[in-house]
């Protein structure tokens, strides 16, 4: 009996964790229903281990409750937020953005600028490589290189580095843009009140 | 073998409404009655019951039990009975059509 209570408590604890973000009234209704299931099952001659096995995974059960609650939440939030409420939420969001996300965004953009500058080096290095090659064939008056081969390898290495940075700048730029768009959409959803539950 | 999730979600609703249309049931009774017929995790019945209650298709009442705490019975509301009849008709049309298709009694 003690063992049974322990496993039932474990099931309830895992379910409670999965639905922890739901409103208290809904949470207690859910837990009451599942506790009743255990009591009713035992009254019908079932043992706790079999009841747990047949109930399924508590995390899956929590997830299904979240789906139901999100659905209900969306129905409840169908009313649009009033202009005054929307304005006050917008001010709150703006202040928050100025304090934390904006400085972080500036740093991220700075990193992109550095990478993009690297890409520029790549283009310039191509020019120097070309100059070194031309100088090896027909020495130019304005390019004085003591070790033409060393200069050639150095400029090729610079081109490779620049290309790597170009690749990095493209991938990083796309990621930054994607995240920025998502963040802006989230901000708009919060302001208009269309944001659904946390499941 | 557990049923395909989408198929399960579509049919579980109808199964619960059908059982409640027959008689009022308490949670365990309903969950085990459904799992006698289809292979599902019995817990799935409870979130569905919650949604049906939110949609006012089902309501619940308590009856004192001599063996323990009061039992919570679920019953169909008038809207629930109407929903059941509509779903039943859709289901019968769907299954008849799908069976005809699978058996290939009609040419494409």
Interface residues (C-beta under 8 A of the other chain):
Chain A: X29 X30 X33 X34 X36 X37 X39 X40 X41 X43 X44 X54 X55 X56 X57 X58 X60 X61 X64 X65 X67 X68 X71 X72
Chain B: X26 X27 X28 X29 X31 X32 X35 X40 X41 X42 X43 X44 X46 X47 X48 X49 X50 X51 X54 X65 X67 X68 X69 X71 X72
